Amino acid sequence: MSERPIVLRGGRVVDPSQGLDEVGDVLLVDGRVAARGPGLEAPDTAREIDVAGTVVTPGLIDVHVHLREPGQEHKETIASGALAAAAGGFTAVVAMPNTDPVIDSPALVGFVASQGAKAGGARVYPTGAISLGLAGERMAPMGEMIEAGAVAVTDDGHPVMDSGLMRLALEYARGFDVPVADHPEDLGLSRGGQMNEGLVSSRLGVRGKPNASEDVHIVRDLLVAEFTGGHIHLQHVSTAFGVESIRQAKARGVHVTAEASPHHLLLTDAAVEGYRTDAKMNPPLRSEVDRQAVVEGLRDGTLDVIATDHAPHHYDEKERAFDDAPNGVVGLETSVGLILTHIVGEGILDLSTMVERMSTQPARAFRLPGGSLAVGSPADVTVLDLDAAWTVDPTTFVSRSSNTPFAGWDLKGRAVYTIVGGRVVHGD
């Protein structure tokens, strides 16, 4: 049975895929955008939602999330993550494969896709591992995983150290027209590090990870992608040299896309003072020079997408001593507010470019449906209230975990409706 038609009345419709920024209506019928414009006529059966004073955008897409299922359901499940994504304004997420067991077979890819379809929140797109068991030795069955629904391959959290394996992955993936996503880190330079190597780590007496550990790996990935003609997607870029290397590679015509995470845009390693485990992540928070470079890379398009790297952990795990605590922060429910307040609100990006980085470009980079409100597009829509003032309170998160460095931050702007396939999944 199809969903009841919905007409969104009187919102500011911002769709960078069409160069659109105007007040009007959007009609959603049978899971698709049926019409757009002022004063639309709607079927008698349509549900009318007054969105005057808000912004209507193509559904936001997060191409880097950890949903922890199977194996670590105490941190997150596919269902809880999909609902948390919807609560944060995301209509689709791309799930990483570093679960237990690892998503390195078509059966497990199918499991993630099936659980996502049942969740009733954001769409869940699985990825498959590059290597069996994330061991970095033998390539997983890429073709079979893609047939089962994988939209990319990645060993996220486990950098592919073997350049020959990365070459093979890029060559195979090129034949299937999917990106190879890599966590850029040279373990020989970073092994044992717990935070950014610099003045703060020295003062705290914590072993650090130098910028070079990320920079070396980024350059390697770019060179192999240039050599093979494959599509490399560089995850959570955090260094100034890395941003500049990507900028130069794009100028040479290398097929590379890259992402910036809200925490690397807004925080530095100073947030770790006091041994704050909620500010411990990988790659680590870097210096102010690096933060500004990541911001500039996002502004000028060197970094194509904003991705949360949503990495939930149980409270007890983050309460361990700093060296023993796991890396990662949650981000699905804070990203929109943080970006609206501190990136759009401070004039770094205009609203349309923000939507491009959080919807249109993620869809293009990972060849996903959505990212547009053109007639015939999937009825995936996010409605934003730019004036909604709120304070980050982790006790209210839909996610099963609450590990965030942004607790207590006052933000302005959030999603008030999230619509997936013509069905309201957040906002009623």
Residue, then its C-alpha position, 0 to 999 in steps of 0.5 A: m500500500s502506497e503512502r498518502p500523498i504529502v504536500l509541503r506548503g510555503g517553504r523556502v525550497v533550496d536545491p543546489s542540484q537545480g540551482l534552486d532557492e525560492v519559496g514554493d510547495v513540494l508535492l510527494v506522491d508514491g514515493r517520488v517528487a511529483a511536482r514543485g512550485p508555488g500554489l500547487e494543486a494537490p490530490d484531495t487525499a494529500r496530507e498538507i504540512d505547513v512549512a512556511g518559515t522553514v527550509v525544504t531541502p533534498g534529504l541529507i545523506d551521511v556517507h560515513v556512519h558506524l551502526r555496530e550491528p552485528g556484534q556490538e548492539h550495546k553501542e548501536t543497532i541498525a534500527s537505533g542508528a537509522l532512527a537517530a539519523a532521521a532525528g538528525g535530519f538524515t534520510a540516508v546513511v552509509a554504514m561501515p563494515n567494521t562490525d563483528p563479524v566483519i561485513d566481508s561477504p554478500a550474506l552479511v551485506g544483505f543482512v545490513a540492507s535487510q535490517g535497514a529496510k525494516a528500521g523505519g528511519a533513514r535509508v541504510y546503504p551497506t558497504g563491504a570490506i576491502s579485505l577479508g576480516l579487515a586483515g589487509e591481506r586478501m581482497a573480499p569478494m567485491g563483485e558479490m557484495i556489490e550485487a548484494g547491495a554494497v555501495a562502496v568498499t572500505d576497511d574503515g578503521h583499518p587503513v589498507m597498508d598494502s599498496g598492491l592490495m589498494r591497487l587491486a581494489l581500485e582496479y576492481a571497483r572501477g569496473f563496478d563504478v563504486p568508490v574505494a573509501d580509505h581511512p588514511e593512516d600509516l600505522g608505522l608512524s602512528r602505532g600506539g598514539q592516542m591523540n594528536e602529536g603536539l604541544v598538548s600531547s607533550r603536556l599531558g604525557v600522552r603518546g601522539k599521532p603525527n600529521a605525517s601518519e595521515d599525510v603519507h597515506i593520503v599521498r599514497d592513495l592519491l598516487v595509486a588512484e591516479f595510476t589506476g584511474g579508480h575512484i578513491h574516497l578519503q575519509h575524515v581528512s584532518t591535516a593541512f597537508g592532506v587538504e592541499s595534497i587533495r587539492q593538487a590531485k584534483a587539479r591533475g584530474v585524479h578521481v578523488t572525493a573527500e570528507a570533512s567531519p564536524h569535529h575536525l571543522l570545529l575542534t582542536d586537540a585543546a579539547v582533549e585537555g583534562y584527558r577528555t575521552d569524549a574528544k578522543m577519535n581517529p584521526p585525532l583532533r589536530s592543531e588550529v592550523d589544521r582545523q582552519a585548513v579543513v574549513e578552507g578545504l570544505r569552503d572551496g570544495t576540495l573536501d566534497v562532503i560533510a560526514t559525521d563518522h558517527a561512532p557510538h560507544h557505551y558509557d562504560e567504555k568511554e569512562r576508562a583511562f584515556d589510553d584505554a578508551p576507544n576512539g570515536v564520537v556520535g554525530l548524527e543528531t548534532s551535525v546539522g545544528l553544528i554546521l548551521t550554527h558554526i559554518v553557515g552562521e559564521g559565513i563560511l558556507d552559504l545555505s545552498t552550499m551546505v545542502e550541496r555538501m550534505s546532500t547533493q555531493p554525497a549522493r553523487a560521490f557514492r552514486l546514491p539515489g537522492g540529493s535532488l528535489a527534481v520531479g521524479s526523484p525519490a521523495d526524500v526530504t529534510v525540512l530545517d528550522l533555521d531559527a530553532a534554538w536548542t542545547v545539546d543534551p546527550t540524555t535526549f539522543v535517540s542513539r543508544s550512545s551519547n559520547t559527544p564532545f559537544a554536550g552543553w553547546d547552544l545551537k541554532g537550527r535543526a531538522v523539524y521534518t525528515i521524510v523518506g520515500g514519502r513517509v514522515v519518519h521524524g517530526d510527527 
